[in-house]
Amino acid sequence: MSVAKRIIPCLDVDKGRVVKGTNFIDIVDAGDPVEIAQKYDNEGADEITFLDITASHEGRNNILSVVERVADEVFIPLTVGGGVKNFNDVRDLLSVGADKVTINTAAVSNPDMIDDVTDKIGRQCIVVAVDVKKIDNNYIVFTHGGRTQTNLKAYDWCLECQKRGAGEILLTSMDKDGTKDGFDVEILSKISNNVTIPVIASGGAGNLDHLYQAIVRGNADAVLAASIFHFGEYTISQAKEYLKAKGISVR
Amino acid sequence: MKNIAVIDYGMSNLHSVLKSLKKVINKNYNLSIAYSSRDIEDASLLVLPGQGAANSCLEKLASDFPNLKTHIMNKPFLGICLGFQILFEKSFENDGVDCFSLITGDVKDFRSTIKKDMKVPHMGWNKVNQKYNHILWENIPDKSFFYFVHSYYAKATTETNILSDSDYEINFTSSILKDNIFACQFHPEKSSKHGLQLLSNFINWSEKLT
């Protein structure tokens, strides 16, 4: 018996509101974070991830207030990411009710931050988000929301994150993200089969079979999706029923 | 007015626990954070949440709450995660540390007993198998999923203390009940509706204790 595979809806938050859009154009207001999070909780979401996409400096206070309001009403694990730079950012998010914080660019620029933060507050709180793109048969890590190419190979970087104390890896395929074409099961299985911490698949979910493939072929411990749930194509409960009928353990 | 004291020793997810309790209590209850022994003297109920390492937790508790064990034995008590594990006799975390010995059995590392390809920590939603009917399980179906995050597991050796067990390749104790002491390995404060129901049941149960 193992743990249930998790389904995690991801909400983009801008200036305290949930927004949705395709390929960063036509971003529209999609509603109040508390109401949407409650709806997902009622449908059986196993966790909720908030990605703060507020570009401006005052963004931090907005996201803190969102997390605080959601945590008053929604009692499942809440993960928050976007612009987390240092220990203080992590601590602030945890103190208003986040259970886990994702770090991305800051972990690459200063890998010691992973050791430092996990030593102080525990491994389970830190998810390292790894954005990867396939270049000449190698999966390369990108930072700054996918704008900056690093010289890190995805596989090496994930092993290093684990060694430094990361609790989970959120692996996003930039090639697949937004395509609705399915997850990149090649890199997913390569990472998941070689680390001992959970791997969350992200980027490419277009239908329920994609979730199944990420779990069965990609060996993902959890699947994260945004648009298939936001735009009402599927509910979380439909996703759960689909996976259950195929023999996957879900809650 | 009854006071529920949630014990703060500086390393738990205290806020989540407070928020979830706030959601289930009625106007006859007041929630407070306990920072020292003085803050728990007058409490009607005690809650000990927990995260972090066993040895530093026990050290901090020994210095800030020297008479905690006596209070645990005499007030309705809820322990969560590390607050569950430290009730046992010994934890093998940090090269071995003596615990409160209120429940017989030890706390061991998953990594020392399970196969290499199982992921540790045991993190996520897993089934909780109820060992017998009890008011604490009211409105919670048997084998409901609860949220777990832990690398060490406990195994109670006195069968009657085991309120539930769970499986993560091996079978372990996921909650215990002994007299006025109730404690669970999983996190009710993060287990959605069934978690809130369990917290509410804990309050109801405490009112029936004499």
Interface residues (C-beta under 8 A of the other chain):
Chain A: M1 S2 V3 A4 R6 D41 D46 A71 D72 E73 F75 I76 P77 L94 S95 V96 G97 D99 I121 G122 R123 Q124 G167 E168 T196 I197 P198 D221 A222 R251
Chain B: M11 N13 H15 S16 K19 S20 K22 K23 Q51 G52 K116 M118 K119 V120 P121 H122 M123 G124 W125 N126 K127 F145 Y147 F148 V149 D167 Y168 E169 E189 K190 S191 S192 G195 L196
